[in-house]
């Protein structure tokens, strides 16, 4: 797994939420009125407060300028509001991305080594803590709507921050898909499927531990 790509994803998913506009396949989008915006934010705030756990399948597509075709990954994402963010990749390589507190771990199953990084000192990220537990009232950008859902656009972004587009389902207001565009033109797109909210997470995820003898490689802060 490319450390640079994973680091970008971890920084965004855990330490930032940078909604920006993404055209919906040419479909015309409408800017929400102040009243519609207030109603949406109130609904979203209620839903956010009620999320305790989240589980979903995902398909991740990485388009890299250096490669002739995209890389496609599949897996399952698990989230516990209290302490855990966990992505288990099933294809093409079985691997794990886990974040607990300020520590991110990357582990390719069977490799015998795991990378550990302290993300508490990441700089240049906005104040939103994650996509499941952010305060809607802190968002000051524009919000657009189409027939399928809502698109968020931040009015200002910090220099060097990844460009992130996020789409919320119109009925559930849960994240359906998003994309991350780096300064170098690389793009990562993730689509969620079979979303489950507030159901018990598997014990093997909550209590996951590395196999005995796994060598830990502690990464220096960027």
Backbone torsions as a table, in degrees:
resi	resn	phi	psi	omega
1	UNK	NA	130.6	-178.2
2	UNK	-66.6	121.0	-176.9
3	UNK	-62.8	-37.2	-178.1
4	UNK	-63.3	-42.6	179.8
5	UNK	-66.8	-45.7	179.9
6	UNK	-62.4	-41.5	179.6
7	UNK	-61.3	-42.0	178.6
8	UNK	-61.5	-43.1	-179.4
9	UNK	-66.4	-43.1	179.8
10	UNK	-62.2	-46.3	-179.6
11	UNK	-58.7	-42.4	-179.3
12	UNK	-71.9	-51.4	-172.7
13	UNK	-65.3	-36.9	-174.4
14	UNK	-96.4	-39.9	-170.6
15	UNK	-109.1	-0.8	-175.8
16	UNK	-151.7	161.5	171.8
17	UNK	-147.6	102.1	-172.3
18	UNK	-116.1	77.9	-177.2
19	UNK	-68.4	133.0	175.0
20	UNK	-136.7	168.3	-174.2
21	UNK	-78.2	137.6	174.3
22	UNK	-134.1	124.6	180.0
23	UNK	-65.5	133.7	-176.7
24	UNK	-90.2	71.8	176.6
25	UNK	57.5	32.8	178.6
26	UNK	87.2	-7.0	179.5
27	UNK	-67.1	137.1	-178.2
28	UNK	-69.4	131.7	178.4
29	UNK	-112.1	151.5	-175.6
30	UNK	-118.4	134.2	176.1
31	UNK	-71.6	131.6	-179.6
32	UNK	-67.8	144.4	174.2
33	UNK	-74.1	163.0	177.8
34	UNK	-54.9	-40.2	-179.4
35	UNK	-68.2	-41.9	178.6
36	UNK	-65.0	-39.8	179.3
37	UNK	-62.3	-45.7	-179.5
38	UNK	-62.1	-41.9	179.0
39	UNK	-63.9	-43.7	178.8
40	UNK	-62.3	-45.6	-178.5
41	UNK	-63.2	-38.4	178.2
42	UNK	-65.7	-42.5	177.7
43	UNK	-63.5	-45.3	-177.8
44	UNK	-64.6	-39.5	179.4
45	UNK	-62.9	-39.6	178.3
46	UNK	-64.9	-44.0	-179.9
47	UNK	-65.9	-44.2	179.7
48	UNK	-58.2	-42.3	-178.2
49	UNK	-65.7	-23.9	-177.1
50	UNK	-91.5	-5.8	-178.8
51	UNK	-80.4	116.3	175.4
52	UNK	-104.4	-43.9	175.8
53	UNK	-136.7	158.2	179.4
54	UNK	-147.1	136.9	177.8
55	UNK	-140.9	139.0	179.6
56	UNK	-162.3	152.1	168.6
57	UNK	-78.2	158.6	177.3
58	UNK	-146.9	152.2	170.7
59	UNK	-120.9	124.7	-177.2
60	UNK	-115.4	126.3	179.1
61	UNK	-118.4	122.7	-179.3
62	UNK	-112.3	118.0	177.5
63	UNK	-102.8	111.8	-177.2
64	UNK	-111.0	134.8	-178.3
65	UNK	-59.8	-28.7	-176.3
66	UNK	-79.6	-10.0	-176.8
67	UNK	-115.9	146.9	-176.7
68	UNK	-74.0	-22.3	-179.3
69	UNK	-141.5	156.3	-177.8
70	UNK	-65.1	153.5	170.5
71	UNK	-95.0	133.6	-177.3
72	UNK	-119.2	129.0	-179.6
73	UNK	-123.8	151.9	176.0
74	UNK	-133.8	149.8	179.8
75	UNK	-177.6	-161.0	-179.8
76	UNK	-132.3	138.8	177.5
77	UNK	-109.6	139.7	178.1
78	UNK	-128.8	139.2	-179.7
79	UNK	-139.2	130.3	172.2
80	UNK	-120.6	121.3	-173.7
81	UNK	-56.3	-31.7	-174.5
82	UNK	-75.3	-35.6	-171.2
83	UNK	-160.4	2.9	-167.3
84	UNK	-142.1	135.4	166.9
85	UNK	-130.8	123.4	-168.8
86	UNK	-140.7	123.7	174.4
87	UNK	-117.8	122.0	178.6
88	UNK	-110.2	111.3	179.8
89	UNK	-85.4	130.1	179.2
90	UNK	-99.0	-34.6	-178.4
91	UNK	-139.1	149.6	-5.3
92	UNK	-79.8	-15.0	178.4
93	UNK	-125.1	135.1	177.7
94	UNK	-75.5	116.8	-177.7
95	UNK	-151.9	169.7	-173.7
96	UNK	-135.7	137.0	167.9
97	UNK	-120.2	115.9	-178.6
98	UNK	-125.9	136.2	175.5
99	UNK	-125.7	123.2	174.7
100	UNK	-131.4	122.0	-176.6
101	UNK	60.5	-124.3	-178.2
102	UNK	-101.1	13.3	-175.9
103	UNK	-116.6	129.9	175.5
104	UNK	-110.4	137.2	179.7
105	UNK	-124.6	135.2	175.3
106	UNK	-120.3	124.2	-175.0
107	UNK	-140.1	121.5	172.3
108	UNK	-89.8	118.8	-173.8
109	UNK	-58.9	128.1	179.6
110	UNK	87.7	-1.8	-175.8
111	UNK	-78.8	-24.6	-178.2
112	UNK	85.1	-3.4	177.9
113	UNK	-136.9	155.5	176.7
114	UNK	-140.1	138.5	177.4
115	UNK	-92.4	133.0	179.5
116	UNK	-121.2	132.8	-179.8
117	UNK	-134.2	138.6	174.0
118	UNK	-88.5	115.9	-177.3
119	UNK	-101.5	9.3	-177.6
120	UNK	-69.5	-21.7	-176.7
121	UNK	-104.1	11.1	178.5
122	UNK	-58.7	133.8	-176.9
123	UNK	-110.7	160.2	175.1
124	UNK	79.7	14.6	-179.8
125	UNK	-105.8	147.7	179.0
126	UNK	-68.6	-179.4	-171.8
127	UNK	-85.2	-14.3	-177.4
128	UNK	-65.8	125.3	-173.8
129	UNK	-73.5	-39.7	176.4
130	UNK	-167.9	173.0	-173.9
131	UNK	-73.8	-14.2	-179.3
132	UNK	-100.2	-14.6	-169.6
133	UNK	-142.4	51.2	177.8
134	UNK	-113.9	155.9	-176.8
135	UNK	-87.5	109.7	-178.8
136	UNK	-55.6	-30.1	-178.1
137	UNK	-67.2	-16.8	179.8
138	UNK	-81.6	-10.9	-179.1
139	UNK	-82.3	123.9	-175.1
140	UNK	-112.6	1.1	-177.4
141	UNK	-83.0	-164.7	-179.0
142	UNK	-95.9	151.3	178.9
143	UNK	-125.0	130.0	-179.7
144	UNK	-113.4	157.7	179.7
145	UNK	-132.6	143.5	167.1
146	UNK	-131.2	-168.3	-174.9
147	UNK	-69.1	-17.2	-174.8
148	UNK	-103.3	-25.1	-177.0
149	UNK	175.9	-154.6	-173.4
150	UNK	-123.8	139.3	179.5
151	UNK	-118.6	137.4	-176.4
152	UNK	-109.7	139.4	178.6
153	UNK	-134.1	117.2	178.1
154	UNK	-76.6	136.6	-178.2
155	UNK	-74.6	-29.0	179.0
156	UNK	-137.1	143.7	177.2
157	UNK	-132.4	145.6	179.7
158	UNK	-71.6	144.3	-179.2
159	UNK	-60.1	132.9	179.0
160	UNK	89.1	-9.7	-179.9
161	UNK	-73.6	144.8	177.6
162	UNK	-65.4	147.2	177.8
163	UNK	-86.1	114.9	-175.4
164	UNK	-116.7	129.1	175.8
165	UNK	-111.5	134.4	-177.3
166	UNK	-135.1	141.3	-177.2
167	UNK	-123.9	127.7	178.5
168	UNK	-106.4	135.1	177.0
169	UNK	-60.7	138.5	-172.8
170	UNK	-65.1	-33.4	-177.4
171	UNK	-90.1	-49.0	-174.0
172	UNK	-87.9	-21.2	-175.1
173	UNK	61.0	22.3	172.3
174	UNK	-90.4	156.0	-179.9
175	UNK	-68.1	124.3	175.4
176	UNK	-91.9	-44.6	177.4
177	UNK	-162.3	162.9	177.4
178	UNK	-154.6	166.5	177.0
179	UNK	-139.7	150.2	178.9
180	UNK	-121.9	123.3	178.3
181	UNK	-113.1	122.4	179.1
182	UNK	-86.2	168.0	180.0
183	UNK	-62.8	-26.4	-178.2
184	UNK	-85.6	1.7	177.9
185	UNK	94.9	-6.3	176.5
186	UNK	-69.7	142.8	-177.2
187	UNK	-130.6	132.3	173.5
188	UNK	-116.6	124.5	178.4
189	UNK	-117.6	135.3	179.1
190	UNK	-129.4	129.3	178.0
191	UNK	-117.0	130.0	179.5
192	UNK	-94.2	143.6	176.9
193	UNK	-134.2	159.5	175.0
194	UNK	48.9	52.1	-177.0
195	UNK	-70.7	135.3	177.4
196	UNK	-128.6	130.9	-178.3
197	UNK	-119.7	137.1	174.1
198	UNK	61.2	35.5	171.0
199	UNK	-109.7	150.2	-179.0
200	UNK	-57.3	134.2	176.6
201	UNK	-81.6	152.4	-179.3
202	UNK	-58.9	137.9	178.1
203	UNK	-56.3	-33.9	179.8
204	UNK	-64.9	-22.2	176.2
205	UNK	-85.8	-47.0	-178.3
206	UNK	-63.5	-35.7	-175.0
207	UNK	-109.3	23.8	-176.3
208	UNK	-61.7	137.2	173.4
209	UNK	-140.0	150.3	-179.6
210	UNK	-68.7	148.6	176.3
211	UNK	-58.8	147.5	179.1
212	UNK	-57.6	135.6	178.8
213	UNK	91.2	-2.6	178.5
214	UNK	-64.8	129.6	179.7
215	UNK	-82.8	130.1	-179.6
216	UNK	-95.6	128.3	177.3
217	UNK	-111.0	105.7	-177.2
218	UNK	-86.6	118.4	-175.9
219	UNK	-83.3	142.1	177.0
220	UNK	-76.5	148.9	177.6
221	UNK	-58.9	146.1	179.6
222	UNK	-66.5	NA	NA
